[in-house]
Amino acid sequence: MRVTLVIIWLLILNAAGFMMMGMDKRKAKRDAWRIPERNFFIVALLGGALGCYIGMQVFHHKTLHKAFTIGMPVILIVQILVPLVLYGKGMM
């Protein structure tokens, strides 16, 4: 049950991160109100880093911003390594 909830949580956040990148790119092209950058990082830190990163690549969005080109991969790597380390130490 707990694993299922974590998977659902990650799916929702990654889908949200991906869609946010697409929506913000569309808004940028139309010179419309934009999604604040901190919102992308909040979603990423809560578990949606992969979706944000894939969205960056697919929509070619935020790819010239160092905070994103470095930050998103770093968050993603940490999100992968922490559970692996905890699992290896028998803490999960």
C-alpha positions as CSV (number, residue, x, y, z in Angstrom):
1,M,0.0,0.0,0.0
2,R,2.7,2.5,1.0
3,V,4.7,1.7,-2.2
4,T,1.6,2.2,-4.3
5,L,1.0,5.6,-2.8
6,V,4.6,6.6,-3.4
7,I,4.4,5.5,-7.0
8,I,1.1,7.5,-7.5
9,W,2.7,10.5,-5.8
10,L,5.7,10.4,-8.2
11,L,3.6,9.8,-11.3
12,I,1.4,12.8,-10.5
13,L,4.3,15.1,-9.7
14,N,6.3,14.1,-12.7
15,A,3.3,14.6,-15.0
16,A,2.8,18.0,-13.4
17,G,6.4,19.0,-13.9
18,F,6.3,17.9,-17.5
19,M,3.0,19.7,-18.2
20,M,4.2,22.8,-16.4
21,M,7.2,23.0,-18.8
22,G,5.0,22.7,-21.8
23,M,2.5,25.3,-20.5
24,D,5.2,27.8,-19.6
25,K,6.9,27.4,-23.0
26,R,3.5,28.1,-24.6
27,K,3.0,31.1,-22.5
28,A,6.5,32.4,-23.2
29,K,5.7,32.2,-27.0
30,R,2.5,34.2,-26.5
31,D,4.1,36.7,-24.1
32,A,1.5,35.7,-21.5
33,W,1.7,35.4,-17.7
34,R,4.4,32.9,-16.8
35,I,4.8,30.2,-14.2
36,P,7.3,31.3,-11.5
37,E,10.6,29.5,-11.6
38,R,10.3,28.6,-7.9
39,N,7.2,26.5,-8.7
40,F,9.2,24.3,-11.0
41,F,11.7,23.7,-8.3
42,I,9.0,23.0,-5.6
43,V,7.5,20.3,-7.9
44,A,11.0,18.9,-8.6
45,L,12.0,18.8,-4.9
46,L,8.7,17.1,-4.0
47,G,9.6,14.3,-6.5
48,G,8.9,15.6,-10.0
49,A,12.5,16.3,-11.1
50,L,12.4,13.7,-13.9
51,G,9.2,15.1,-15.4
52,C,10.6,18.7,-15.2
53,Y,13.9,17.5,-16.8
54,I,12.1,15.6,-19.6
55,G,9.8,18.6,-20.2
56,M,12.9,20.8,-20.5
57,Q,14.3,18.6,-23.2
58,V,11.0,17.9,-25.1
59,F,9.9,21.6,-25.1
60,H,13.4,23.1,-25.3
61,H,12.4,25.2,-22.4
62,K,14.7,26.7,-19.7
63,T,17.7,25.0,-21.4
64,L,19.7,28.1,-21.3
65,H,19.2,28.8,-17.6
66,K,22.0,27.4,-15.4
67,A,19.7,27.1,-12.4
68,F,17.7,24.6,-14.5
69,T,20.4,22.9,-16.5
70,I,22.4,22.2,-13.4
71,G,19.6,22.2,-10.7
72,M,17.2,19.7,-12.2
73,P,19.8,17.0,-12.9
74,V,21.3,17.5,-9.4
75,I,17.8,17.1,-7.8
76,L,17.1,14.1,-9.9
77,I,20.4,12.4,-9.0
78,V,19.8,13.0,-5.3
79,Q,16.3,11.6,-5.6
80,I,17.7,8.5,-7.1
81,L,20.7,8.0,-4.8
82,V,19.0,8.7,-1.5
83,P,16.5,5.8,-1.7
84,L,19.3,3.5,-3.1
85,V,21.6,4.4,-0.1
86,L,18.7,4.0,2.4
87,Y,17.7,0.7,0.9
88,G,21.3,-0.5,0.9
89,K,21.5,0.3,4.6
90,G,18.3,-1.5,5.3
91,M,16.4,1.6,6.2
92,M,13.7,1.1,3.6
